[in-house]
Amino acid sequence: MSRRKASATELNNRKTQAMMDYGIAKEGIEIKDLAKRIGKDPRTIYNKRNSPETMTLREIRIFIKVFKLTNEQIIEFLGIG
């Protein structure tokens, strides 16, 4: 049985998910602390990680600031690199 090829959206979502995982690990913060900074429930952070296309511009800006991403990492986080 052959596997279906991942869509461009799925590939971009994977990039964003990987950057979120990287940022959380790099900064040594827990999901609950990240959720508190954004003013959301921790479950919402997990949902945003699993479905990055649902992030608001405000949330994206906060993630970029909290994770201290470089310009190259921002492009990767946005899934456009």
N, C-alpha and C positions, 0 to 999 in steps of 0.2 A: 504494500500500500504506500503510495507516495504522499509526502507531506505537502500541504499547500504553502505557497510562498507568502511570507509576511508582507502585509501592505505597508506603504510608506508611513501611514499614521502609526501603525504598530511599531515600526522601527524607531520612529521619532519618540514615541511614548517610552520605549525601552531606554533610550538615551537619557530622557528626563528622569526616569526611575533610577537609573544608575548614578546620575549626578546627585539626586536626593540622598541616596545611600552613601555616596562619597562625602557629601557635605555633613551629614549627621555623624559619620565616623570621624571625619577630620576635626570637627569642632567638639567631638566628644559629648554631644548633647543627647538627651533622651527625647523620644517623641512627645512625651507629656510636657517637657519644657518648651519644645518648639511650638506645640499647640497653644501653650500659655502666651507666648510672644505674639502669636497671630490672633489670639482671642477666639480660638476654636477648640472643640473637643478633640482629644487625641484620635478618636475613631475617624474624624474628618480628615486628619493628616494621612492616615492609612488609605482612606478613600481617594484623596488627591494623588497619593503616590501610585495607586493602582489605576487611576483614570486621570492622568495629568491634564488632559484636555479640558477638565472642569475647573482648573485653577483660574482665579481672577487675577487681574493685573496687580492688584494690591498684594495678593499672596505671593505672586512671582517676585515682586520687588522685595518683599520681606525675606523670602528664601534666599535670594541673591545676596542681600545684606548680611543675614545671619551666617550663611555659608562662606562669606567673603570670597566670592567667585571672581576669577580673572575674566577679562573680556572673552578669551577663548572658551573658558568654562561656561560662561553665560550663553554663548552660542550653542554649546553642547547641551546645556540645561534646557534651552528652548527647543531643542531637537531640530535645529536648522543647520547644524554643522556636519 
